[in-house]
């Protein structure tokens, strides 16, 4: 399934179920176990220690898996593991990636893990696409409009105190935007443009 690595945590109130899922995780090359827990990880800081995926039991004391999943950051996805099929609808309402009904074997576990792998691969691909687009385009505000400037169309940037003139190919009038040349340099891809004068940036 490629070289993508998915970090995960297992939460269950049954020690045997916890051990079983841990064994399945260790057999799956693209999953890396951060930790397991017999109760919901109330004190786990997902911001300080981010994790991609939770294998989460639903029926637990004090706090159900459904309730706990609503407290997670949106970047952390869930695969529910439960012995009760009546929770399936609730599970998908909170956008779980999958729902494993106990007892499940490794083939069923792997199918759910592969679904997670596909999901994270798509997300990573979209993020890379956005990063690539950001390198090819510059987004500026001009005349109360947000404009997308293709860097390949830029002849040069001209700094005028607090403003910049962006001279483009096939455009006799420059785009004027409120920005300093120094701020612009920080937004542009490194080594893509060169300052040939204190007020001029050329590709």
C-alpha positions as CSV (number, residue, x, y, z in Angstrom):
1,X,0.0,0.0,0.0
2,X,2.9,2.4,-0.5
3,X,5.3,4.0,2.1
4,X,2.6,5.9,4.0
5,X,2.9,5.5,7.7
6,X,-0.2,5.8,9.9
7,X,0.2,6.4,13.6
8,X,-2.5,4.9,15.8
9,X,-3.8,4.4,19.3
10,X,-6.0,1.6,20.6
11,X,-8.7,2.2,23.2
12,X,-10.8,-0.6,24.7
13,X,-12.1,-1.6,28.1
14,X,-11.4,-5.3,27.5
15,X,-7.7,-6.3,28.0
16,X,-8.1,-9.3,25.6
17,X,-9.6,-7.1,22.9
18,X,-6.8,-4.6,23.4
19,X,-4.1,-7.4,23.1
20,X,-5.8,-8.8,20.0
21,X,-5.9,-5.4,18.1
22,X,-2.4,-4.6,19.2
23,X,-1.2,-7.9,17.6
24,X,-3.1,-7.0,14.4
25,X,-1.5,-3.5,14.3
26,X,2.0,-5.0,14.7
27,X,1.3,-7.3,11.7
28,X,0.3,-4.4,9.5
29,X,3.4,-2.7,8.0
30,X,1.9,0.8,7.5
31,X,0.5,1.1,11.1
32,X,2.7,2.3,14.0
33,X,1.3,2.0,17.5
34,X,1.7,5.0,19.7
35,X,0.1,3.4,22.7
36,X,-3.0,1.5,24.0
37,X,-5.3,2.2,26.8
38,X,-8.1,0.5,28.7
39,X,-10.1,3.7,29.1
40,X,-10.5,6.8,26.9
41,X,-7.4,8.9,26.8
42,X,-8.8,12.0,28.5
43,X,-5.4,13.4,29.4
44,X,-3.8,12.5,26.0
45,X,-2.9,15.8,24.3
46,X,-3.7,15.2,20.6
47,X,-2.3,18.6,19.8
48,X,1.1,18.0,21.4
49,X,1.2,14.3,20.5
50,X,-0.9,14.1,17.2
51,X,-2.0,10.7,16.1
52,X,-3.7,9.7,12.8
53,X,-6.0,6.9,13.7
54,X,-7.9,5.5,16.8
55,X,-9.2,2.0,17.0
56,X,-11.9,2.8,19.5
57,X,-14.3,0.7,21.4
58,X,-17.8,2.2,21.7
59,X,-19.4,0.7,24.9
60,X,-17.1,1.8,27.8
61,X,-17.7,3.0,31.3
62,X,-18.1,6.7,32.0
63,X,-17.5,7.8,28.4
64,X,-18.6,6.0,25.3
65,X,-16.5,5.8,22.1
66,X,-19.0,7.9,20.3
67,X,-18.8,10.7,22.9
68,X,-15.0,10.5,23.0
69,X,-14.7,10.6,19.2
70,X,-16.5,14.0,19.2
71,X,-13.7,15.4,21.3
72,X,-10.9,14.5,18.9
73,X,-9.2,16.9,16.5
74,X,-10.6,16.6,12.9
75,X,-7.2,15.3,11.7
76,X,-7.6,12.2,13.9
77,X,-9.8,9.6,12.3
78,X,-11.6,6.7,14.0
79,X,-12.3,3.0,13.3
80,X,-14.8,1.8,15.8
81,X,-14.5,-1.7,17.3
82,X,-17.6,-3.0,19.2
83,X,-19.6,-6.1,20.0
84,X,-22.9,-4.2,19.4
85,X,-24.1,-3.6,15.9
86,X,-26.8,-1.1,17.0
87,X,-24.1,1.6,17.1
88,X,-23.2,1.4,13.4
89,X,-25.4,4.4,12.4
90,X,-24.1,6.6,15.2
91,X,-20.6,5.6,14.2
92,X,-21.0,6.7,10.6
93,X,-22.7,10.0,11.8
94,X,-19.4,11.0,13.4
95,X,-17.6,10.1,10.1
96,X,-15.8,7.0,11.3
97,X,-13.7,5.4,8.6
98,X,-15.0,2.0,9.4
99,X,-16.9,-0.1,11.9
100,X,-15.5,-3.5,13.1
101,X,-18.0,-5.8,14.7
102,X,-16.4,-8.1,17.4
103,X,-15.3,-10.8,17.1
104,X,-13.4,-9.8,13.9
105,X,-10.4,-11.6,12.4
106,X,-7.2,-10.2,10.9
107,X,-8.7,-10.1,7.3
108,X,-11.5,-7.9,8.5
109,X,-9.1,-5.7,10.4
110,X,-6.8,-5.4,7.4
111,X,-9.7,-4.4,5.2
112,X,-10.5,-1.5,7.6
113,X,-6.9,-0.5,7.9
114,X,-6.5,-0.5,4.1
115,X,-9.5,1.8,3.9
116,X,-7.8,4.1,6.3
117,X,-4.6,3.9,4.3
118,X,-6.5,4.9,1.1
119,X,-8.2,7.8,3.0
120,X,-4.9,9.2,4.3
121,X,-3.2,8.7,0.9
122,X,-5.9,10.8,-0.8
123,X,-5.6,13.5,1.9
124,X,-1.8,13.6,1.6
125,X,-2.1,13.8,-2.2
126,X,-4.5,16.8,-1.9
127,X,-2.2,18.5,0.5
128,X,0.7,18.0,-1.9
129,X,-1.4,19.3,-4.7
130,X,-2.2,22.5,-2.7
131,X,1.4,23.0,-1.8
132,X,2.4,22.6,-5.5
133,X,-0.3,25.2,-6.4
134,X,0.9,27.6,-3.8
135,X,4.4,27.4,-5.4
136,X,3.1,28.1,-8.9
137,X,0.7,30.9,-7.9
138,X,0.8,34.1,-5.8
139,X,-2.4,35.2,-4.1
140,X,-2.7,39.0,-3.7
141,X,-5.4,41.6,-2.9
142,X,-5.9,44.3,-5.5
143,X,-8.8,46.8,-5.8
144,X,-10.8,44.9,-3.2
145,X,-10.4,41.6,-5.1
146,X,-8.4,38.5,-4.4
147,X,-6.3,37.7,-7.4
148,X,-4.3,34.6,-8.3
149,X,-1.1,35.5,-10.1
150,X,0.7,32.8,-12.1
151,X,4.4,33.1,-11.2
152,X,5.3,32.0,-14.8
153,X,3.5,35.1,-16.1
154,X,5.4,37.6,-13.9
155,X,7.9,39.9,-15.8
156,X,9.1,41.5,-12.5
157,X,7.9,43.0,-9.2
158,X,8.5,46.7,-8.5
159,X,8.5,48.0,-5.0
160,X,7.0,51.4,-4.2
161,X,7.1,52.1,-0.5
162,X,4.2,50.1,0.9
163,X,2.9,49.0,-2.5
164,X,4.1,46.6,-5.1
165,X,3.5,46.7,-8.9
166,X,3.3,43.3,-10.5
167,X,4.2,43.5,-14.2
168,X,2.8,40.6,-16.2
169,X,3.2,39.2,-19.7
170,X,0.5,40.3,-22.1
171,X,-0.7,42.9,-19.6
172,X,0.2,46.6,-20.3
173,X,-1.1,47.7,-16.8
174,X,0.6,46.3,-13.6
175,X,-1.4,44.8,-10.7
176,X,-1.0,47.1,-7.7
177,X,-1.1,45.5,-4.2
178,X,-0.5,46.7,-0.7
179,X,2.5,44.7,0.4
180,X,6.2,45.4,1.1
181,X,8.9,43.8,-1.1
182,X,10.4,42.1,1.9
183,X,7.0,40.4,2.7
184,X,6.7,39.4,-0.9
185,X,10.1,37.7,-0.9
186,X,9.1,35.6,2.1
187,X,6.0,34.3,0.2
188,X,7.8,33.5,-3.0
189,X,9.6,30.1,-3.6
190,X,13.2,30.3,-2.6
191,X,15.7,31.0,-5.5
192,X,12.8,31.6,-7.9
193,X,13.2,35.4,-8.0
194,X,16.3,37.6,-7.6
195,X,16.4,41.1,-6.2
196,X,18.5,43.1,-8.8
197,X,17.8,46.4,-7.2
198,X,16.4,47.4,-3.8
199,X,13.0,47.9,-5.4
200,X,13.0,45.3,-8.2
201,X,12.6,41.5,-8.1
202,X,13.1,39.5,-11.3
203,X,12.6,35.8,-12.1
